[in-house]
């Protein structure tokens, strides 16, 4: 594997630049949202969700607080404050032998954070971001 997908993901987050998603995501990537019941399948829809997430989550308070990584997967715990609400969550990421992300799952707590994220993400997605 020539690409380190975890390092690439961290760089995109640090730069707050979703442009690199196209080369990082598998064509068949599966995205699991904390507020959408069914998995979202494919690069286009996953890029749409993650691009919106870049606008909602990655402000100056966002930080990863813990990382547990294996050969082809990682769990990244994060903390961010949005509109005065502390949001705690995890990104669960899996990738293939070519370094392409094949699964991305987001889980969030507490309940008021989930409601806030649902509202903000819906607005971003409807705006086409």
N, C-alpha and C positions, 0 to 999 in steps of 0.2 A: 504494500500500500504506500503510495508516494504522497498522498495528501493526508494531513492530520485534521480530520473534520472537527474535532473539539477545539483545536487551536484556531481553525478558520472561523468557527462559530464565535469564539471569544473575541476575535478581531472584529467581526461584523458588529457585535454588541458594543465593543469599546468605541468603534467609529460611528455607531448609530447609523449604519448604512446597510439597508436591505438589498442593495444592488448585487451583492455577492451570493445571494440565495440561489440564483439560477445555476451557478456552477457547483453549489454545495448539496442541492436536493436531488434525490433520485426521481426519475420520471414517475415512478409508482409510489412515491412517498405517501404515508398515511399520517394524517394529523388528527389528534384527539384534543378537542377543545374542552375547557372546564364547563362551558355553558351550552354546548351543542351535543345532543344525544348521540347522533350517528358519527362514525369516523368520516373524515373528509379525505378523499383519495385522489392523488395526483399532484403533480408539481404546480400546476396553475392555481388550484384552489388553496394549496398549502402556502404558496408564495403570497397569495392574497391575504390570508389570515395572518401570516407572520409579518408582512409589511405593515398591516394595521397595528399589530402588537408592538412593532418598533416605535410607532407614534404614541401609543398608549402607555407602555411600560418604561421605555428607556429614557427617563428623565435623569437629572443630576443626582437623585437619591438612589437609583437602581444599583444594586450590587449583588453578586453571587457570594453567599456566605459559607457554602460547603459544596464540595465536589467529590463524588464517588465514581470512579471510572474503571471500566474493564477494557478488554481488547476491542470490543465492538459496541459498547454502550456506556452511557454515563447518566448519572442523576445529579442535577445541579440545583441546589436550593438557593432561592433568591428572596430579597427583601426590597421593597420599594414603597414610597409614600406617594399616594395619588389623591389629590383633593382633601388632604388632611387625614386620609385613611391609610393605616399601615396594612400593606398587602404582603403576605408570606406565601410562597409557593415553590413548586419544583418543576423543572423541565426534565423530562425523561427522553433521552435521545439515543437512537440506535442507528448504526451505519453498516454498510456492506464492505466487502473486501476492497472495493475501489474508492472507499472514503466518501461515498454518497450517503446522505441521511435518508434512511428508509422508513423511520418512524419518529414522530415528535409528539409527545404527550405533555400537556400542561395541567397541573393540579394547583388549586388555590384555596386559601383559607384566610380569614374567617368568612362567615356568611355575608356580612355587609361588604366585604371586599369582592366576593363573587358577584353580588348585585351591581356594584360599581363597575367592575370589569365588563359585565354583560352590557351595561348601558353604554360605556365608552367604546367597546369593540363594535357594537351594533352601529353606532354613529359613524365610526371610521369605515366599516364595511359598506354602509349605505352611501358614504361619500366617495366610494371607489378607491380607497387607499389600500 
